[in-house]
């Protein structure tokens, strides 16, 4: 791989979402990794600089290490399309749809892919009705936010008001989702179309089963098992399901899908797909890639090499 062909590279990090802190950690890691391999990579924070500077300063491609809204939701991707600067990860439509958990679930359901039952709610009262319909426990979360920000596991009616208020504080669109009790796993994908490949599945064992923002990024108490320890047939089936989910949304470049495995039936259920996954020291895509013998720096180069435009 001739890294000089990449030209001047901007690593987009920070941004304006609730995941800004994590994005800065991801972007810093990516930028250092690319520089260590001879790439002319530069940190670029869209919250502090005009995106137009990318064009004015001659950047040839972008590695998107932004998480959440204004970075993972198709907005930045659209701006880069207009400027003609290739970027990593899925395109405008795929990014926009994947950021919206409701739209993602509607498409997966239409394609016959398994995803837990849900209700969109517009008030605390509707949240209480959803609990009756979906059963306890139930997950209440913002539709267009990530990293479990604004998420609550609800077990009784008297928790619904606070759960709705917390989620609505992050996004006016709130959803309730059936809780699937069992193994929590995640599976990254690299590539596009028929060439896309699923990396090893990671099984997540969080303290008291609570894989929240703190346990994701800032503690060492969560255990990540890769090899995942699942029966071989289950891991292969999950990889095939995740690839189908990835292709159904027309993703390219890379992404990571989260899945719950029902403890009673062993059936996998798709939760969501992240189109700009974390690249921090605790992040799961580098961990999964490492299990195949791919170093963090090589992973960053592979993702950067996949940078493209929807309308090239």
N, C-alpha and C positions, 0 to 999 in steps of 0.2 A: 504494500500500500504506500503510494507516494503522497505523504501528508502535505507537500507543497501545493498539490493540486486543489486542496481545500480552500486556499487563499486565506484572507483575513476572516476569522470566525468570531462571532459574538455569542457568548454564553449568556442567555437571558435568564436572570434570576431576581428574586425579591418580589417586585410587583406590588399590587394593592390588595391582594386577597388576605383572608384570615390565616392562610398558610405561608405568609411572607417569611417568617423566621425559618421554617423548614426549607423553603425554596433557596434562601441564602446559603444554607448549609449544603444543599444538593449542588447548587451552582458553583460554589467554591471548590468542592471536590472534583467536579467535572472539569472546571477550568484548569486546575493544577494537573490533573491527569493528562489532558490534551497537551498542555505546555510541555509536560515531561516527555512526550513523544514527538516533540518538534513542531506541533501545530501553533500557528500564529493566533492564539486564542486570547480573548479579552472579556472581562466581566462587563455586563451591561444590565443596568437596573431600570426597567421602564417606568418605575415610580419616580425616578429622579432625572430621567433624560427623555427627550423627545424621540419617539421611534423613528422619525425622519432622519435622525443622525446616522442610522444604520446605512441608509442610502448615500447620504452626504459624505460619510467617512469611508466609503468603499468596502463595507463588509460583504463578503461573497456568500456566506451561509450562516445560519443560526442554529445553535443547539438550545432547544427550549427546555430550561430547567425550572420553569415557572409552575406553580401548583395552584389549583383552584381557579376561581373566576379571574377574568382579565389576563389569562395566560394559558389555561387548559381548556377553554370553552369555545374556541373558534374565533375569538375576537382578534388576538394577536396573529393567528394564522391568516385571517383575512387581510390584515394590514400587510403582512409579508407577501401574500399573493399579489397585492396591488403594486408593491415595490419590486416584485420579481426576484425576491431573495429566498432561495430554497431553505427549508427548515426541517427539523427532526420531528418525528411523531406523526400521528394521523392528520389528515387535512381538515378543512374548515367544517364541513358537514359532520364528519365522524367525530371530531372534537366537540362540537356543539351538542350533538345528540348524546354522546357518552357522559358529558358533564351533567346532563339532565337525567336523573335516575328514573323519573317517570317515563320519559320518552324511550330510554333504553329498555325498560321492562316491557313497554307496549310492543316494541319491535321484536324483542326476544319471544314474547308470548305469541305474537303473530306468526313467528317462524317455528313455533312448537318447542322452544327451548325452555327448560324448567327454571322458574324464578318464583320466590315466595309470594304469596297473595299480599295485596296492598290496598290502601285507600288513600286518596288525596284528601287532606282536611284543611278547612279554612278557619277553624275556631277550636277553642278548647272543648266546646260542646260536641263538635263533630269528632274530636279525638276520643271522647268518652264512648261515642257510638261505635267508632272503629274498634275499640277494645272489645266491645261486646261481639262484634262480627268476626274479628280475627283471633280472639282468645288471648289468654295471658300465658307467658309474657309476650309483650309486643314492643317493637322498636319504633321510636318516633325520631325523625331526623329531617334536616333541611334537604330539599330536592337537589340544590345546586351548590353543595359544599362537600369538602372531603376531609380526610384524616380524622373521622369520627367527631369533628367539631359540631357542637349543637345536638349531639345524639344522646338519647335516653332510653334505657330499657325499663319499660313500664310493666308493673305487675298488678296494679289496682287503680280503681277509678280516681282516688284522691291524688294520684301522681300525674294525672293527665294535664291539668292546668299548667303546672310548672314545666312539664315536658314540652307542651305546645309553645309556651312562651320562649323557652330556650331555643327551640328550633327556628321559630319565626323571627327571633332576634338576628339570625344569620341569613335568612332567606324568607321572603313572604310566601314562597311555595313550600309547604310542609307535607310530608307523607308518613303514613303509618305502615309498618310491614310486619307480617307474621314472623315470629322468631323461630328459627330452626335450631334445635338443640343437637349438638354433636361436634364433630371435628371441624375446625376452621382452617382452611387452606388457601393458598394463593398460587397462581401460576403465571409467570411472565411469557410473553410471546415476542419474537424478533422476526422481522421480515414483512413481506407483503404477498397477498394472493396465495397462489399455490406454493410459493417459496417460503411462506411463513412457517416457523417452527416453534413448538412449545418447549420451554426450558423445564427443568425438574420442578416438581410440585414441592412447596414448602408447607409443612404443618406448623401452625402457630399455637403455642400453649402459653396463655397469658395468666398472670396471677388472678385466681378466683374467676377465670374465664372472662376477665374484663380487659379487652384489647382496646383501650382508650388512647387519647392523644398522648398522655404522659407515658403510658406503657409502650407506645409505638416508638417514641423518639428520645426519651430522656431517662429511661431506666435500663438496667441490665437484667431485670427480673423475668422478662418475657423470654421463653425458649422458642427457638426456630429450628425445626428438625428437617434437615436435608442431608441424606435421603429422608423422605417424609415418614417412612415406616408403615405406610399403608400397604395392603396387599397389592401386588404388582398390577393385577387387573384393574384395580380401582384407580391407581395413578394414571395408567394409560387411558382409561375412560375419561378422567377429569381433563387430561391434556387434550383429548379429542373434542370434548365439550367446549373447552375454552377457545380452541382454534375456531370452532364453528361460531361461537359468540363474537369473536374478533372479526372474522370475515363477514359475518352478517351485518356488522356496523360499518364495513368497508374501512377498517383500520389498516394502517401501514406503518412501517418503521419499527415501532415497539409499543407495548402496553402491558398491563398486568391485570388479571381478573381475579376477583375474590369469590370464593365458593364456600358454602357450608355443606357438610355431609350429615344427613339425618342419622342420628345414632341408632334409631330403631330399624330403619329400612335400608340404610347405607346409600340412599339416593342423593346425588349431588344437586345443589341448588345454586344458580348464579345470583350473586348479590349485585355486583357492579363491575365496571371496567375502568381502570385508570389509564388515561392516555399520555400522561406525563408523570410517571411514577417517581418516587423518591430515589435519590442517589446519595444519601447520607451514609454515615458509618453503620447505622442501624437498618439500612434499606434492604429490601428483599430481592429486587432484580439483580444487583451485584452478587448477593449471596447465592442465588440460584445459578447464575452464570459461572460463579467460582466452582460450583459442584461439577461443572462440565470441563473444568480446566481453563476457563477464560478469566484472565486477570481483569481487574477493574479498569485499567487503562485501555485494554483491548476492547472491552465492552463499550467504553466511551467512543473509541475510534469507529467501531462497527456501527453504532447508532448514528454518529456524525456522517459516516459514508452513505447512510440511507437517506440523508436530507433530500427533499424533493419539493416540487410544487404540484398542486392539483391540476393547474392549467398550463403546464410547461409545453 
